[in-house]
Amino acid sequence: MQPTVVRVARLADPAGPADGTRVLVERLWPRGTARTAVVLDGWYRGLAPSDELRTWYGHDPERFAKFAERYRAELREPDRAAALDRLRRWAAQGPLTLLTASGSPSISQAAVLAAVLTED
């Protein structure tokens, strides 16, 4: 069995041959980005952190560990857990790239999702 390959990239990054399935994991469509300007296979709004958690976090690097812990708890909610299972199925079929609008993808919800999807 092949290892699960999950990448994290910015939505603005050009699509590459290693991307596999490309999925946006933001609640809102990023301002200033034309929907026709990106290569996208899906948009999982329901996997985004709650507005309360997102606002509290504010992409403050010092809060990332606590953000990740709280976001993982949100991912156990039934609707989010079902969406996460769909992503797991996609990742099992080949490479999966989680897209974010964040300027710092390594401390975004996409990074937390990638870690969750590759654990086991």
N, CA, C and O atoms as a GROMACS GRO file, in nm:
protein
  480
    1MET      N    1   0.083  -0.119   0.000
    1MET     CA    2   0.000   0.000   0.000
    1MET      C    3   0.088   0.125   0.000
    1MET      O    4   0.183   0.134   0.077
    2GLN      N    5   0.056   0.220  -0.086
    2GLN     CA    6   0.133   0.344  -0.095
    2GLN      C    7   0.104   0.435   0.023
    2GLN      O    8  -0.008   0.436   0.073
    3PRO      N    9   0.205   0.512   0.068
    3PRO     CA   10   0.180   0.608   0.175
    3PRO      C   11   0.089   0.720   0.123
    3PRO      O   12   0.091   0.754   0.005
    4THR      N   13   0.011   0.775   0.213
    4THR     CA   14  -0.077   0.886   0.177
    4THR      C   15   0.007   1.011   0.155
    4THR      O   16   0.089   1.047   0.240
    5VAL      N   17  -0.013   1.076   0.041
    5VAL     CA   18   0.060   1.198   0.009
    5VAL      C   19  -0.038   1.315   0.013
    5VAL      O   20  -0.129   1.324  -0.069
    6VAL      N   21  -0.017   1.403   0.110
    6VAL     CA   22  -0.101   1.522   0.124
    6VAL      C   23  -0.008   1.643   0.129
    6VAL      O   24   0.078   1.653   0.216
    7ARG      N   25  -0.029   1.733   0.035
    7ARG     CA   26   0.051   1.856   0.027
    7ARG      C   27  -0.036   1.973   0.069
    7ARG      O   28  -0.159   1.965   0.068
    8VAL      N   29   0.029   2.081   0.107
    8VAL     CA   30  -0.038   2.207   0.137
    8VAL      C   31   0.021   2.312   0.045
    8VAL      O   32   0.143   2.321   0.028
    9ALA      N   33  -0.067   2.392  -0.016
    9ALA     CA   34  -0.021   2.497  -0.107
    9ALA      C   35  -0.116   2.615  -0.099
    9ALA      O   36  -0.229   2.605  -0.051
   10ARG      N   37  -0.067   2.728  -0.146
   10ARG     CA   38  -0.152   2.846  -0.156
   10ARG      C   39  -0.239   2.834  -0.280
   10ARG      O   40  -0.195   2.780  -0.382
   11LEU      N   41  -0.360   2.884  -0.272
   11LEU     CA   42  -0.451   2.881  -0.386
   11LEU      C   43  -0.389   2.951  -0.506
   11LEU      O   44  -0.413   2.912  -0.620
   12ALA      N   45  -0.311   3.054  -0.481
   12ALA     CA   46  -0.249   3.131  -0.588
   12ALA      C   47  -0.132   3.058  -0.655
   12ALA      O   48  -0.088   3.098  -0.762
   13ASP      N   49  -0.082   2.950  -0.593
   13ASP     CA   50   0.028   2.874  -0.652
   13ASP      C   51  -0.020   2.803  -0.778
   13ASP      O   52  -0.131   2.751  -0.780
   14PRO      N   53   0.062   2.801  -0.881
   14PRO     CA   54   0.020   2.729  -1.002
   14PRO      C   55   0.009   2.579  -0.976
   14PRO      O   56   0.083   2.522  -0.896
   15ALA      N   57  -0.084   2.517  -1.045
   15ALA     CA   58  -0.101   2.372  -1.033
   15ALA      C   59   0.019   2.302  -1.095
   15ALA      O   60   0.074   2.348  -1.195
   16GLY      N   61   0.058   2.191  -1.034
   16GLY     CA   62   0.171   2.115  -1.086
   16GLY      C   63   0.132   1.969  -1.104
   16GLY      O   64   0.030   1.926  -1.052
   17PRO      N   65   0.214   1.894  -1.177
   17PRO     CA   66   0.181   1.755  -1.205
   17PRO      C   67   0.178   1.666  -1.080
   17PRO      O   68   0.113   1.562  -1.080
   18ALA      N   69   0.247   1.706  -0.973
   18ALA     CA   70   0.250   1.625  -0.851
   18ALA      C   71   0.133   1.656  -0.757
   18ALA      O   72   0.117   1.591  -0.654
   19ASP      N   73   0.051   1.755  -0.792
   19ASP     CA   74  -0.058   1.798  -0.703
   19ASP      C   75  -0.166   1.693  -0.682
   19ASP      O   76  -0.223   1.684  -0.573
   20GLY      N   77  -0.195   1.617  -0.782
   20GLY     CA   78  -0.307   1.524  -0.772
   20GLY      C   79  -0.437   1.602  -0.760
   20GLY      O   80  -0.459   1.697  -0.835
   21THR      N   81  -0.523   1.562  -0.670
   21THR     CA   82  -0.650   1.629  -0.647
   21THR      C   83  -0.626   1.757  -0.568
   21THR      O   84  -0.558   1.755  -0.465
   22ARG      N   85  -0.681   1.867  -0.616
   22ARG     CA   86  -0.662   1.998  -0.550
   22ARG      C   87  -0.794   2.043  -0.488
   22ARG      O   88  -0.896   2.056  -0.556
   23VAL      N   89  -0.790   2.066  -0.355
   23VAL     CA   90  -0.911   2.099  -0.280
   23VAL      C   91  -0.888   2.225  -0.196
   23VAL      O   92  -0.792   2.233  -0.119
   24LEU      N   93  -0.977   2.321  -0.212
   24LEU     CA   94  -0.973   2.443  -0.130
   24LEU      C   95  -1.040   2.413   0.003
   24LEU      O   96  -1.148   2.354   0.007
   25VAL      N   97  -0.977   2.453   0.114
   25VAL     CA   98  -1.032   2.427   0.247
   25VAL      C   99  -1.054   2.557   0.325
   25VAL      O  100  -1.023   2.566   0.444
   26GLU      N  101  -1.108   2.656   0.256
   26GLU     CA  102  -1.142   2.785   0.317
   26GLU      C  103  -1.294   2.798   0.322
   26GLU      O  104  -1.364   2.744   0.236
   27ARG      N  105  -1.345   2.868   0.422
   27ARG     CA  106  -1.489   2.890   0.433
   27ARG      C  107  -1.538   2.986   0.325
   27ARG      O  108  -1.645   2.965   0.267
   28LEU      N  109  -1.462   3.092   0.298
   28LEU     CA  110  -1.501   3.193   0.200
   28LEU      C  111  -1.405   3.191   0.082
   28LEU      O  112  -1.287   3.159   0.096
   29TRP      N  113  -1.458   3.226  -0.035
   29TRP     CA  114  -1.371   3.236  -0.151
   29TRP      C  115  -1.278   3.355  -0.130
   29TRP      O  116  -1.324   3.463  -0.093
   30PRO      N  117  -1.148   3.337  -0.153
   30PRO     CA  118  -1.051   3.445  -0.129
   30PRO      C  119  -1.076   3.567  -0.218
   30PRO      O  120  -1.092   3.555  -0.340
   31ARG      N  121  -1.078   3.682  -0.156
   31ARG     CA  122  -1.096   3.808  -0.229
   31ARG      C  123  -0.986   3.827  -0.332
   31ARG      O  124  -0.870   3.794  -0.308
   32GLY      N  125  -1.025   3.880  -0.445
   32GLY     CA  126  -0.927   3.912  -0.549
   32GLY      C  127  -0.884   3.793  -0.633
   32GLY      O  128  -0.797   3.808  -0.719
   33THR      N  129  -0.941   3.677  -0.610
   33THR     CA  130  -0.905   3.557  -0.687
   33THR      C  131  -1.024   3.517  -0.773
   33THR      O  132  -1.130   3.482  -0.723
   34ALA      N  133  -1.003   3.523  -0.904
   34ALA     CA  134  -1.110   3.482  -0.996
   34ALA      C  135  -1.123   3.330  -0.992
   34ALA      O  136  -1.024   3.258  -0.997
   35ARG      N  137  -1.246   3.284  -0.984
   35ARG     CA  138  -1.268   3.139  -0.978
   35ARG      C  139  -1.219   3.067  -1.103
   35ARG      O  140  -1.185   2.949  -1.098
   36THR      N  141  -1.216   3.137  -1.213
   36THR     CA  142  -1.169   3.076  -1.337
   36THR      C  143  -1.017   3.076  -1.347
   36THR      O  144  -0.961   3.018  -1.440
   37ALA      N  145  -0.950   3.141  -1.252
   37ALA     CA  146  -0.804   3.153  -1.259
   37ALA      C  147  -0.731   3.041  -1.185
   37ALA      O  148  -0.608   3.037  -1.186
   38VAL      N  149  -0.805   2.950  -1.121
   38VAL     CA  150  -0.739   2.845  -1.044
   38VAL      C  151  -0.786   2.707  -1.088
   38VAL      O  152  -0.898   2.690  -1.136
   39VAL      N  153  -0.698   2.610  -1.072
   39VAL     CA  154  -0.731   2.470  -1.099
   39VAL      C  155  -0.775   2.410  -0.966
   39VAL      O  156  -0.699   2.408  -0.869
   40LEU      N  157  -0.898   2.361  -0.964
   40LEU     CA  158  -0.958   2.316  -0.840
   40LEU      C  159  -1.048   2.196  -0.866
   40LEU      O  160  -1.127   2.197  -0.960
   41ASP      N  161  -1.036   2.092  -0.783
   41ASP     CA  162  -1.123   1.975  -0.796
   41ASP      C  163  -1.237   1.974  -0.696
   41ASP      O  164  -1.333   1.900  -0.711
   42GLY      N  165  -1.225   2.056  -0.593
   42GLY     CA  166  -1.329   2.062  -0.492
   42GLY      C  167  -1.308   2.178  -0.397
   42GLY      O  168  -1.200   2.236  -0.390
   43TRP      N  169  -1.415   2.211  -0.324
   43TRP     CA  170  -1.410   2.317  -0.226
   43TRP      C  171  -1.484   2.268  -0.104
   43TRP      O  172  -1.606   2.252  -0.107
   44TYR      N  173  -1.412   2.244   0.003
   44TYR     CA  174  -1.470   2.191   0.126
   44TYR      C  175  -1.483   2.302   0.230
   44TYR      O  176  -1.402   2.311   0.322
   45ARG      N  177  -1.584   2.386   0.215
   45ARG     CA  178  -1.609   2.497   0.308
   45ARG      C  179  -1.634   2.447   0.449
   45ARG      O  180  -1.590   2.509   0.547
   46GLY      N  181  -1.703   2.336   0.458
   46GLY     CA  182  -1.740   2.284   0.589
   46GLY      C  183  -1.624   2.234   0.674
   46GLY      O  184  -1.642   2.207   0.792
   47LEU      N  185  -1.507   2.222   0.615
   47LEU     CA  186  -1.389   2.182   0.692
   47LEU      C  187  -1.313   2.300   0.750
   47LEU      O  188  -1.220   2.281   0.829
   48ALA      N  189  -1.352   2.419   0.714
   48ALA     CA  190  -1.284   2.537   0.766
   48ALA      C  191  -1.311   2.551   0.916
   48ALA      O  192  -1.415   2.506   0.964
   49PRO      N  193  -1.219   2.611   0.989
   49PRO     CA  194  -1.243   2.634   1.131
   49PRO      C  195  -1.364   2.725   1.152
   49PRO      O  196  -1.402   2.801   1.062
   50SER      N  197  -1.423   2.717   1.268
   50SER     CA  198  -1.536   2.805   1.300
   50SER      C  199  -1.490   2.950   1.294
   50SER      O  200  -1.372   2.980   1.310
   51ASP      N  201  -1.584   3.039   1.270
   51ASP     CA  202  -1.551   3.182   1.267
   51ASP      C  203  -1.488   3.226   1.399
   51ASP      O  204  -1.394   3.305   1.401
   52GLU      N  205  -1.542   3.175   1.510
   52GLU     CA  206  -1.488   3.210   1.642
   52GLU      C  207  -1.341   3.169   1.654
   52GLU      O  208  -1.258   3.248   1.699
   53LEU      N  209  -1.310   3.046   1.615
   53LEU     CA  210  -1.172   2.998   1.625
   53LEU      C  211  -1.081   3.073   1.529
   53LEU      O  212  -0.970   3.112   1.566
   54ARG      N  213  -1.127   3.094   1.408
   54ARG     CA  214  -1.047   3.165   1.308
   54ARG      C  215  -1.015   3.308   1.355
   54ARG      O  216  -0.902   3.354   1.342
   55THR      N  217  -1.115   3.376   1.410
   55THR     CA  218  -1.095   3.512   1.458
   55THR      C  219  -0.999   3.515   1.576
   55THR      O  220  -0.911   3.601   1.583
   56TRP      N  221  -1.016   3.421   1.669
   56TRP     CA  222  -0.925   3.414   1.785
   56TRP      C  223  -0.781   3.391   1.739
   56TRP      O  224  -0.689   3.455   1.789
   57TYR      N  225  -0.763   3.300   1.645
   57TYR     CA  226  -0.629   3.264   1.599
   57TYR      C  227  -0.560   3.379   1.526
   57TYR      O  228  -0.447   3.415   1.560
   58GLY      N  229  -0.625   3.437   1.428
   58GLY     CA  230  -0.568   3.550   1.355
   58GLY      C  231  -0.433   3.522   1.290
   58GLY      O  232  -0.358   3.616   1.263
   59HIS      N  233  -0.401   3.397   1.266
   59HIS     CA  234  -0.273   3.354   1.206
   59HIS      C  235  -0.153   3.401   1.286
   59HIS      O  236  -0.046   3.430   1.231
   60ASP      N  237  -0.171   3.409   1.418
   60ASP     CA  238  -0.062   3.443   1.509
   60ASP      C  239   0.022   3.318   1.530
   60ASP      O  240  -0.027   3.221   1.589
   61PRO      N  241   0.148   3.316   1.484
   61PRO     CA  242   0.230   3.196   1.497
   61PRO      C  243   0.240   3.144   1.641
   61PRO      O  244   0.252   3.023   1.661
   62GLU      N  245   0.235   3.232   1.739
   62GLU     CA  246   0.245   3.190   1.878
   62GLU      C  247   0.120   3.114   1.923
   62GLU      O  248   0.125   3.041   2.022
   63ARG      N  249   0.009   3.130   1.852
   63ARG     CA  250  -0.115   3.062   1.888
   63ARG      C  251  -0.139   2.935   1.805
   63ARG      O  252  -0.240   2.868   1.824
   64PHE      N  253  -0.048   2.903   1.714
   64PHE     CA  254  -0.072   2.792   1.622
   64PHE      C  255  -0.095   2.659   1.694
   64PHE      O  256  -0.188   2.587   1.659
   65ALA      N  257  -0.014   2.626   1.793
   65ALA     CA  258  -0.029   2.497   1.862
   65ALA      C  259  -0.167   2.486   1.927
   65ALA      O  260  -0.232   2.382   1.916
   66LYS      N  261  -0.211   2.590   1.993
   66LYS     CA  262  -0.343   2.588   2.056
   66LYS      C  263  -0.453   2.588   1.950
   66LYS      O  264  -0.555   2.521   1.965
   67PHE      N  265  -0.432   2.664   1.842
   67PHE     CA  266  -0.526   2.663   1.730
   67PHE      C  267  -0.542   2.521   1.676
   67PHE      O  268  -0.654   2.474   1.656
   68ALA      N  269  -0.430   2.454   1.651
   68ALA     CA  270  -0.434   2.318   1.596
   68ALA      C  271  -0.510   2.224   1.689
   68ALA      O  272  -0.588   2.141   1.643
   69GLU      N  273  -0.487   2.238   1.819
   69GLU     CA  274  -0.557   2.153   1.916
   69GLU      C  275  -0.708   2.179   1.912
   69GLU      O  276  -0.787   2.085   1.909
   70ARG      N  277  -0.746   2.306   1.912
   70ARG     CA  278  -0.889   2.340   1.910
   70ARG      C  279  -0.953   2.302   1.776
   70ARG      O  280  -1.068   2.258   1.772
   71TYR      N  281  -0.879   2.320   1.667
   71TYR     CA  282  -0.932   2.285   1.535
   71TYR      C  283  -0.952   2.134   1.523
   71TYR      O  284  -1.052   2.089   1.467
   72ARG      N  285  -0.858   2.056   1.576
   72ARG     CA  286  -0.873   1.910   1.574
   72ARG      C  287  -1.001   1.869   1.649
   72ARG      O  288  -1.069   1.775   1.608
   73ALA      N  289  -1.031   1.938   1.757
   73ALA     CA  290  -1.155   1.909   1.830
   73ALA      C  291  -1.276   1.941   1.742
   73ALA      O  292  -1.372   1.865   1.742
   74GLU      N  293  -1.272   2.051   1.669
   74GLU     CA  294  -1.382   2.085   1.578
   74GLU      C  295  -1.398   1.980   1.469
   74GLU      O  296  -1.510   1.952   1.425
   75LEU      N  297  -1.288   1.923   1.424
   75LEU     CA  298  -1.293   1.823   1.317
   75LEU      C  299  -1.363   1.694   1.360
   75LEU      O  300  -1.398   1.611   1.276
   76ARG      N  301  -1.382   1.677   1.489
   76ARG     CA  302  -1.454   1.558   1.538
   76ARG      C  303  -1.606   1.578   1.536
   76ARG      O  304  -1.681   1.484   1.560
   77GLU      N  305  -1.652   1.701   1.507
   77GLU     CA  306  -1.796   1.725   1.495
   77GLU      C  307  -1.848   1.646   1.375
   77GLU      O  308  -1.777   1.634   1.275
   78PRO      N  309  -1.971   1.593   1.382
   78PRO     CA  310  -2.021   1.502   1.278
   78PRO      C  311  -2.010   1.552   1.134
   78PRO      O  312  -1.963   1.478   1.048
   79ASP      N  313  -2.051   1.675   1.106
   79ASP     CA  314  -2.044   1.725   0.968
   79ASP      C  315  -1.901   1.736   0.919
   79ASP      O  316  -1.870   1.698   0.806
   80ARG      N  317  -1.815   1.788   1.004
   80ARG     CA  318  -1.674   1.801   0.964
   80ARG      C  319  -1.609   1.664   0.952
   80ARG      O  320  -1.528   1.642   0.862
   81ALA      N  321  -1.642   1.573   1.042
   81ALA     CA  322  -1.584   1.438   1.037
   81ALA      C  323  -1.623   1.368   0.907
   81ALA      O  324  -1.541   1.295   0.849
   82ALA      N  325  -1.746   1.388   0.861
   82ALA     CA  326  -1.790   1.326   0.735
   82ALA      C  327  -1.712   1.384   0.617
   82ALA      O  328  -1.670   1.310   0.528
   83ALA      N  329  -1.692   1.515   0.616
   83ALA     CA  330  -1.615   1.578   0.508
   83ALA      C  331  -1.469   1.532   0.513
   83ALA      O  332  -1.407   1.510   0.409
   84LEU      N  333  -1.416   1.516   0.632
   84LEU     CA  334  -1.278   1.469   0.648
   84LEU      C  335  -1.264   1.327   0.594
   84LEU      O  336  -1.162   1.293   0.533
   85ASP      N  337  -1.366   1.243   0.615
   85ASP     CA  338  -1.363   1.108   0.560
   85ASP      C  339  -1.361   1.110   0.407
   85ASP      O  340  -1.293   1.027   0.345
   86ARG      N  341  -1.434   1.202   0.347
   86ARG     CA  342  -1.430   1.214   0.200
   86ARG      C  343  -1.290   1.252   0.153
   86ARG      O  344  -1.242   1.200   0.053
   87LEU      N  345  -1.225   1.343   0.225
   87LEU     CA  346  -1.086   1.378   0.189
   87LEU      C  347  -0.994   1.259   0.206
   87LEU      O  348  -0.903   1.238   0.124
   88ARG      N  349  -1.014   1.180   0.308
   88ARG     CA  350  -0.932   1.059   0.329
   88ARG      C  351  -0.944   0.965   0.210
   88ARG      O  352  -0.846   0.906   0.165
   89ARG      N  353  -1.066   0.950   0.159
   89ARG     CA  354  -1.087   0.863   0.043
   89ARG      C  355  -1.012   0.917  -0.079
   89ARG      O  356  -0.950   0.841  -0.153
   90TRP      N  357  -1.019   1.048  -0.100
   90TRP     CA  358  -0.945   1.108  -0.212
   90TRP      C  359  -0.795   1.085  -0.194
   90TRP      O  360  -0.726   1.049  -0.289
   91ALA      N  361  -0.746   1.107  -0.073
   91ALA     CA  362  -0.602   1.091  -0.046
   91ALA      C  363  -0.558   0.946  -0.067
   91ALA      O  364  -0.445   0.921  -0.108
   92ALA      N  365  -0.646   0.852  -0.040
   92ALA     CA  366  -0.613   0.710  -0.059
   92ALA      C  367  -0.600   0.675  -0.206
   92ALA      O  368  -0.535   0.576  -0.240
   93GLN      N  369  -0.660   0.755  -0.294
   93GLN     CA  370  -0.656   0.728  -0.438
   93GLN      C  371  -0.534   0.789  -0.506
   93GLN      O  372  -0.504   0.756  -0.621
   94GLY      N  373  -0.463   0.877  -0.438
   94GLY     CA  374  -0.347   0.941  -0.498
   94GLY      C  375  -0.317   1.072  -0.427
   94GLY      O  376  -0.382   1.105  -0.328
   95PRO      N  377  -0.220   1.146  -0.477
   95PRO     CA  378  -0.182   1.270  -0.409
   95PRO      C  379  -0.301   1.365  -0.394
   95PRO      O  380  -0.389   1.372  -0.479
   96LEU      N  381  -0.299   1.438  -0.282
   96LEU     CA  382  -0.402   1.535  -0.250
   96LEU      C  383  -0.333   1.664  -0.211
   96LEU      O  384  -0.243   1.662  -0.127
   97THR      N  385  -0.374   1.775  -0.268
   97THR     CA  386  -0.320   1.905  -0.233
   97THR      C  387  -0.431   1.988  -0.170
   97THR      O  388  -0.534   2.014  -0.233
   98LEU      N  389  -0.408   2.029  -0.046
   98LEU     CA  390  -0.502   2.114   0.026
   98LEU      C  391  -0.461   2.259   0.003
   98LEU      O  392  -0.348   2.298   0.029
   99LEU      N  393  -0.556   2.337  -0.047
   99LEU     CA  394  -0.527   2.475  -0.083
   99LEU      C  395  -0.581   2.572   0.020
   99LEU      O  396  -0.691   2.554   0.072
  100THR      N  397  -0.503   2.674   0.048
  100THR     CA  398  -0.540   2.778   0.143
  100THR      C  399  -0.508   2.914   0.084
  100THR      O  400  -0.422   2.927  -0.003
  101ALA      N  401  -0.578   3.016   0.132
  101ALA     CA  402  -0.550   3.153   0.090
  101ALA      C  403  -0.447   3.216   0.183
  101ALA      O  404  -0.402   3.328   0.159
  102SER      N  405  -0.411   3.147   0.288
  102SER     CA  406  -0.319   3.200   0.388
  102SER      C  407  -0.183   3.234   0.327
  102SER      O  408  -0.133   3.163   0.240
  103GLY      N  409  -0.126   3.342   0.374
  103GLY     CA  410   0.009   3.378   0.332
  103GLY      C  411   0.114   3.289   0.396
  103GLY      O  412   0.229   3.286   0.351
  104SER      N  413   0.074   3.215   0.499
  104SER     CA  414   0.164   3.123   0.570
  104SER      C  415   0.100   2.984   0.576
  104SER      O  416   0.047   2.946   0.680
  105PRO      N  417   0.106   2.911   0.466
  105PRO     CA  418   0.039   2.780   0.462
  105PRO      C  419   0.083   2.684   0.573
  105PRO      O  420   0.004   2.599   0.614
  106SER      N  421   0.206   2.695   0.620
  106SER     CA  422   0.256   2.601   0.721
  106SER      C  423   0.190   2.619   0.857
  106SER      O  424   0.201   2.532   0.943
  107ILE      N  425   0.121   2.732   0.879
  107ILE     CA  426   0.050   2.754   1.004
  107ILE      C  427  -0.098   2.782   0.977
  107ILE      O  428  -0.162   2.861   1.046
  108SER      N  429  -0.150   2.716   0.876
  108SER     CA  430  -0.291   2.734   0.837
  108SER      C  431  -0.372   2.610   0.874
  108SER      O  432  -0.317   2.509   0.916
  109GLN      N  433  -0.503   2.621   0.857
  109GLN     CA  434  -0.589   2.505   0.880
  109GLN      C  435  -0.554   2.393   0.783
  109GLN      O  436  -0.572   2.276   0.816
  110ALA      N  437  -0.505   2.427   0.664
  110ALA     CA  438  -0.466   2.324   0.567
  110ALA      C  439  -0.352   2.239   0.622
  110ALA      O  440  -0.348   2.118   0.599
  111ALA      N  441  -0.258   2.301   0.694
  111ALA     CA  442  -0.147   2.226   0.752
  111ALA      C  443  -0.197   2.130   0.860
  111ALA      O  444  -0.149   2.017   0.871
  112VAL      N  445  -0.295   2.175   0.938
  112VAL     CA  446  -0.352   2.088   1.042
  112VAL      C  447  -0.425   1.971   0.975
  112VAL      O  448  -0.410   1.856   1.017
  113LEU      N  449  -0.504   2.000   0.873
  113LEU     CA  450  -0.574   1.895   0.800
  113LEU      C  451  -0.477   1.794   0.740
  113LEU      O  452  -0.500   1.673   0.748
  114ALA      N  453  -0.369   1.843   0.680
  114ALA     CA  454  -0.270   1.753   0.620
  114ALA      C  455  -0.212   1.660   0.727
  114ALA      O  456  -0.196   1.541   0.702
  115ALA      N  457  -0.182   1.714   0.843
  115ALA     CA  458  -0.129   1.631   0.952
  115ALA      C  459  -0.232   1.526   0.995
  115ALA      O  460  -0.197   1.410   1.016
  116VAL      N  461  -0.356   1.566   1.008
  116VAL     CA  462  -0.462   1.472   1.047
  116VAL      C  463  -0.476   1.360   0.943
  116VAL      O  464  -0.489   1.243   0.979
  117LEU      N  465  -0.472   1.396   0.816
  117LEU     CA  466  -0.492   1.298   0.708
  117LEU      C  467  -0.375   1.200   0.694
  117LEU      O  468  -0.393   1.090   0.644
  118THR      N  469  -0.258   1.239   0.738
  118THR     CA  470  -0.141   1.152   0.721
  118THR      C  471  -0.103   1.078   0.849
  118THR      O  472  -0.006   1.002   0.850
  119GLU      N  473  -0.178   1.099   0.956
  119GLU     CA  474  -0.152   1.026   1.080
  119GLU      C  475  -0.201   0.882   1.066
  119GLU      O  476  -0.290   0.854   0.986
  120ASP      N  477  -0.144   0.795   1.140
  120ASP     CA  478  -0.184   0.653   1.153
  120ASP      C  479  -0.066   0.564   1.159
  120ASP      O  480  -0.081   0.443   1.170
   0.00000   0.00000   0.00000
